[in-house]
Amino acid sequence: MENGYFFTGFPGFICNQLIRQVLKQSNNQGSVYVLVLPAMLQKAELEKKLIISEFGMQEERFQIIEGDITKENLGVSDAKREEISGSIANVFHLAAIYDLAVPRDIAYKVNVIGTKNVNEWIRSLANLKRYTYFSTAYVAGNREGDLYETELVLPQAFKNHYEETKYKAELLVEEMKQEVPVTIIRPGIVKGHSKTGETIKFDGPYFIMNFLDRLRFLPLIPTIGRGEAVVNLVPVDYIIEATTYLSFLEKGAGKTYHLTDPSPYTVTELYAMIMQELMKKQPKGSLPLSMAKIGLSLKPVRRFLGVEKEALDYFTWMGKFDCSQAQEDLKGSGIKCPDFREGIGPMVSFYLENKTNPAYQIKII
């Protein structure tokens, strides 16, 4: 039996980096199958060529399959599914809408219906060794306090439709643990590579950079709110390395992992660190969070500052992710979450080099 790896979410940044890490860990063994939306085929072909070149792969070992997770049978013909099904040993489901401001109908179609369709297809794979699903630590919604990997509890509310639909999708994958070997990955807020700063888009902590950079003309820039909440930021290289290791770890089957920073910083600390690195300044004074929310409720203000208003909800949320299970199972691997402070230099440098490139900026609505 061929040891094939199937990925959704290609040619997305996290997916293409994960493919590289899987090939590296497997000593460049096995074939790669990627499900690609028709609109992304050209970009996927370019990324495929890069990976093939890097690993010296024969072209037939990397197959692009045109499809769509929101469609029945993933939009893939019966003949193609039958052709590849016996070769698939590991599935990595990354395709999703990652946007705090996404409308509910779009989020539900991609995140929930899409995951349901992937699950149905997985049930047909006779030689499956592991199904790895990318969720988010923020399925916790508005629950606060200590949040554990071993629980999946319906909160009283969600901060946005992204959280809600990822929670519902994870419920569907959780049920799959009774049928197939499943590993659920719950990352924190993903930022750029800890050493190179490379990322695919400027969201999450990059909203703080946009805010500061566009107000750098002011003589003084205040903090926003009291900033007592922690913001759990994790570099993409940690997510990639830890996911790959845990996805092939025998005792990782049937588990859910928080790939989060075990020692996160508060909003105030992050804000000050970013301002110092970006502007060589420290914040002065404080702007009440209520005033910031009023300002960001206005579209012209949001667009000028390059900040989604939904991001402010995380400035006051008092949840803390317990990642004991992930830390325990990563022991001996040499993989650990870098301290945010260690990677802030490359992060800011990459931002400054690319801040005017619209391909990196989120469309603010």
C-alpha angles and dihedrals in degrees: 000000000000116000098229127177120212122197135186119197097051132179088025117122098249092045096050091047090049091052090054092050093047091052090047093050092046092050090247094301127144135025129284123224120187128188109219133186113239091243090056099049096104093050090044092054091053093050091046090055091052093051093045090051094047094051100032090238126169108246094239089062090068115057126185111207117195111225149114127237091213090065129079112269086011089282089284123133120252090242094054093045091050090047095056104028096089092051098054115101101154129034123194113191110197103142111118144121107270103190129116091208098047116134113250097242093055093044092049094048095051104030101037108023090037092053091046089055092048089050092052091052092048090058088065095056108103097186101044115145100176140002111203116193125193110220126154134251086234094075079100089083112188095343110125138193121046113355119196135209091227095061135072106182127173106241124215089250144351126233092227144351092267091064093043096051094043088053091052091046092050090053088059092050092045088060088054090065087081091059110031139017103274132182117190118203118203109187124191118228104318118226133178128297111296093230105030100027089224116157137156102232141010106244133116108029090007089071086068089053092049090050094049096041094052092048096044089110090071118096091225131025118195131211117253116243124327094304098211094138120094121235114211108220122175128182117241093238090061091050092050097046095043094045093051093047095047093044091062096036110109094220090049091078112107094016136115119214132201105215091194137131109273089206107037125176128238122253090254093052094047092046092052093045093050093046092050093050094041101040107008088239138109124227119262122206128345135270114210112246090232090062091048090052091050090051094048091049085074113082096215090054093047092050095046092051095039092228131131110225090224089067091072091067088073092055092073103028110116102201123133122199118222108211099176094126093053092045091050095049092045092057111122093019096093089231117130137152110264117232111261090234091060093060102037094096096058090039094057093040091055090047093051091048093051108026093108093049106101090206089074099043121089115238103248114215 
